[in-house]
Every structure is written in structure tokens, then in C-alpha cells.
Amino acid sequence: MNIFPSIIRNAASNLIDLAWPHTCLGCGHRLLASYEHLVCSDCLMGIPTVNYYKHDNNYVTEVFFRESVQIEYGCCYFQFKKSEWTQNLMHNIKYYHQPELAVKLGHIAALELKNYNRFADADYILPVPMHPDKIKHREFNQAERIAAGMSKAMQIPIREDILEKTVNSATQTFMGRSERIKNADKIFAAKRVGECAHSHFLIVDDVFTTGSTLLVCAQKIHDTMPEARVSVFALAKA
């Protein structure tokens, strides 16, 4: 048996790893274990999850109640904090072209949500849409990639023909709450799809800051399909 090809492959792999080591997209430390991919075990074990998904009433559901937007349920998975390694995770997805990380975190979150029977009866997952021009620039929609990971874990299909972003708007980062809601109302729309009119939709976004995007998307669906039920989820709470 000729073992030289295997030896050469392993040597080449080791050289590449020395030159361009695989590092954790959270803490930045080198991935040492062969089973670690994108994020190290320490970061995965230390993700600061919020307890929202463990309770029927939580911060997200209260936001929707105060705004009189009806949802079946809503929650987030982990706490996003500036200048901490959780910010690295979200920034690596959004700004440094790491769609695989979004899929991985969406899948992990969905497995945890399943333990609490969250969104089990949802018919479709609707990622918050991105304008086509922005997708061309970024090459992917981070909310869709998070939804893809959730879809795999929950066996719930994704639909991208119901919600749409009609305006390629600037970032909402520096807007206040009321301004964000007014802005989101102008740039998002929903289409009535006959066979889905009585469905339960789970809208998925990357970060929940004021909730304006999810609030508007949920209301747009209610306006076009009053028979539908809506739930919401964001991977991170800012």
C-alpha cells in the first residue's frame, strides 16, 4: 500500500495551516481540535444566550404587545455586545463574508429552540429580505443564511417570495426607534400568496435592536394576509 500520497497531503495541509492558520471567528484563537470549524469549542460553550426562548412572555413579545402587532411568539438566541467576541461573530457574518458562520449559528440556535418546542408548528421560514442590489454587492443575505441553518434543523421550508425589500436603503444604525419604524415601513412590503394565506410564518432576522424591522414585516404580512399567523426570531439581541 502506497502511503506517500497521504503523507504528502498531510504535510501540505500542515504547511498551509502554519502559513494561514484557521482561527476562531469569535475569539480569534487558533482552532486546535480537528472537529472545530469556524468557531472554537470554548466560544460555542460560552455563547451568552438570553433566556427569552425559555419563556412564553419575554422582551421580544412585550415589544410587539406594546406596538399592538400580533404575533404567536418571538424570541432571540444570544446577547450581542459591542467590543466583545460576540460582536466579532456578527461582524464576520455581515461584513467579512462568512455565510457559513450564519448557517452554523442558525442551526445551533434552532436545535436549542426545539428543546423548548418553539416554532414547532411554523409552516414557512421567511428571512428578512435584502434589496437585490445589496445582495449583488454582498453576495448573500445573512438573514437567509441564518434561516437556512434553522430550516435544516427544524425541517421547515424557506420562502422568499412573500416579503420583499423595495428600496435599497441606508443603514438604520444611527436612527432612533420611531425613525427606524417609519423608515422600515417605507422599504418593506409583503405579497399575498393564495396557498399560504392561512399559514404560520416565522420571520427571521440577524439582530434585534429596537425590533422595528420585524415589527414592520409582521404587520405587512397581517395587512396582506389577515388569516396568517406570524412568529419572529432574531439570532442576536443588541
Residue, then its C-alpha position, 0 to 999 in steps of 0.5 A: m500500500n502506497i502511503f506517500p500520497s497521504i503523507i504528502r497531503n498531510a504535510a501540505s495541509n500542515l504547511i498551509d495551516l502554519a502559513w494561514p492558520h484557521t482561527c476562531l471567528g469569535c475569539g480569534h484563537r487558533l482552532l486546535a481540535s480537528y472537529e472545530h470549524l469556524v468557531c472554537s469549542d470554548c466560544l460555542m460553550g460560552i455563547p451568552t444566550v438570553n433566556y427569552y426562548k425559555h419563556d412564553n412572555n419575554y422582551v421580544t413579545e412585550v415589544f410587539f404587545r406594546e406596538s399592538v402587532q400580533i404575533e404567536y411568539g418571538c424570541c432571540y438566541f444570544q446577547f450581542k455586545k459591542s467590543e466583545w467576541t460576540q460582536n466579532l461573530m456578527h461582524n464576520i457574518k455581515y461584513y467579512h463574508q462568512p455565510e457559513l458562520a450564519v448557517k452554523l449559528g442558525h442551526i445551533a440556535a434552532l436545535e436549542l429552540k426545539n428543546y423548548n418546542r418553539f416554532a414547532d408548528a411554523d409552516y414557512i421560514l421567511p428571512v428578512p429580505m435584502h434589496p437585490d442590489k445589496i445582495k449583488h454587492r454582498e453576495f448573500n443575505q445573512a438573514e437567509r443564511i441564518a434561516a437556512g441553518m434553522s430550516k435544516a434543523m427544524q425541517i421547515p421550508i424557506r420562502e422568499d417570495i412573500l416579503e420583499k425589500t423595495v428600496n435599497s436603503a441606508t443603514q438604520t444604525f444611527m436612527g432612533r426607534s420611531e425613525r427606524i419604524k417609519n423608515a422600515d415601513k417605507i422599504f418593506a412590503a409583503k405579497r399575498v400568496g393564495e396557498c399560504a394565506h392561512s399559514h404560520f410564518l416565522i420571520v427571521d432576522d440577524v439582530f434585534t435592536t429596537g425590533s422595528t424591522l420585524l415589527v414592520c414585516a409582521q404587520k405587512i404580512h397581517d395587512t396582506m394576509p389577515e388569516a396568517r399567523v406570524s412568529v419572529f426570531a432574531l439570532a442576536k439581541a443588541 
